Amino acid sequence: MSNNQVLLLQPIEGLGAEGDTVTVRAGYARNFLLPQKIALPITQANRKHVESLLKAREVREANELEGARTLSERIAAVNIAIAVKTGEGGRMFGAVTANDLIERLGEEGIELTRKQLALRTPVKELGSHAVPVKLHAEIEAELKFEVVSENPIEETEEAAEEADPEDDE
């Protein structure tokens, strides 16, 4: 199987950033990267083009890092409460998922993706929770949120008996 070396003109997830010289399968280069103008074949003239791409990459990465720092501060400052329906004893119906958090953050003017939000399992309990948010390779923020009941919590009979031990005598 033959491979080709190409110069990336824009970042491709899992492959590299602009200005990188990467080795890819010949068919991938010929059928996708080159026709889409995402990459150039390696030649002497294109090697000179690398310098300008690397400068553009440095500027872009600096802007992304600054944007991630700003977003990290906004996430730390935001106070989110998610109201859920509860049944007897404060047991939740359903769960709070990453999509619920992303939607609620969108209302606050903070746009995130599911990949950035590291909520591995849905939240199924009332109370305060924290989730790590991956904003940049170097910056990770912590999103703190609270899950509250939208209706009054009704005590179960067992909980009422435990709270009032005088009835047993």
N, C-alpha and C positions, 0 to 999 in steps of 0.2 A: 504494500500500500504506500502510495507516495504522499509526501507531505510538502507543503509550501510555507515559506516564510513570508509574512505580510506585515505591513506597518498599519496599526490601527489609527483611524482618524477620529474616532469617538469611543467613549468607554463602553465596554460590553461586559455585562455581569458574568462572572465566572471565567472570563478570558483575559481581560486586561483593560487598561485605561488608554486614553489617546497618547500617541507617541511611543507606545510599547511595540516592540518587535516580537511577534509570537509565531509559533509553528502550529499550523492547523492542517487538517486533511485537505488534499487538493480539491476534492469535490465541494467542500464547505467554502473554501476560498473562491472557487470558480463560479459556483451557483448561488451563493448568498452574499458573502462579504464584498466582493468586487462589484457586482451589479448594483448593490444597494449603496455604493460609494461610502462604505463603512471602513474599508481598508484599501491599501495600495500594495502592489507587489514591490518587493525590495529591489531597488536599483540604486545606483550612485546618486542620481538626482533626488530620489526620494529620501535618502539618508540625510540630506541637508534639510529637508522639510521637517525632520524629527526635532530639530532645535526649536523651531517656532511652536510646534505642538507641545513640547515640554514646558515652554514658558506659559502657554495658555493653560496647561494643566495645573501648574503651580498657582496661578491666579484663581482658577476654578476651585481648587482644593482649599485655598485660604478662605474664599468666600463661603464654601460649604461648612468649614470649621467654625467660622464666626456665626453663621446662621444656626448651627447646632448649639453653640453656647447660648445664644439668645433664646432659642426654643427651650433649652434645658432650664433656664431661669424662669421662663413663663410656666413650664410644667410644674416646677417646684412651688410656684406661687398660687397655682390654681387650687381651688377647694371644690371638690366634686362630691355630691351626694346623689346616690341613685336610689329612688324609691321603688320598692317591689311589693307585690301582694304577698301577704303571709296568712297562714292559717292558724290553727290552734297551737298554742305554745311558741309562737313566733317562727314556725317552720315555713321556709320560703316555698312558693310555687315556682318551679323553674330555677333558672340560675342567671347570673350576670356574666355575659361573655365578652370577649375582646371587641366584638362588633358594637355592643352596647356602650363600652367605654369610648371607642373611637367616635361613635355618633355623639355622645355627650361632650367629648372634647371639641368636636366640630362646632357645636353650639357656642363654645367658649372662644372659638376662633383659632383653635390649634388643630392642624391637619396632620394625622399620622396614618401609617399603614399597619396592617395586621402583622407584617414581618417585624416592624419596629417594636411592637408591644409584645412583651414576653409573658403573656398570660397563658400558661401551659394547660391549666384545667379551669373550667368555669367556677366562679365563686358561688357557693351554695349556702353561705352563712351570713347572718346579719353582723354588722360591726365594721371596724376599720381594717383596711387592707392596703398593701403596697405592691406595686408591680414595677419591675425594671423596664425601662424604655431605651432601646439602642438607637441613638440619634446619629452617631458617626462612629468610625472605627475607634476613635479616641474618647468619645463622650457618651456616657450612659447616665440617664436621669432616673429618678424614682418618682412614679406617679402614685400619690396617696389619694385614696377615695374611701367613701363610707357607704355602706349598704344599709338603708333604713327601711322600716316598714311604712307603707302608705296608709295602713289602717291600724287601729289600736291592737296591741298584742293581747290575745285572750289566753289566760292561764288554763292549762289542762287540769283535770281533776287530780291527777297524780302529783303535779307540782303544787297544787293548792294544799293537798294533804301533807306534803313534806314541809311546807312553809308554816303550817299550823299543827305542831305536834301535840297540843293540848287535847285534841279531839280523840286521841288514841286511849286516854286514861279512862 
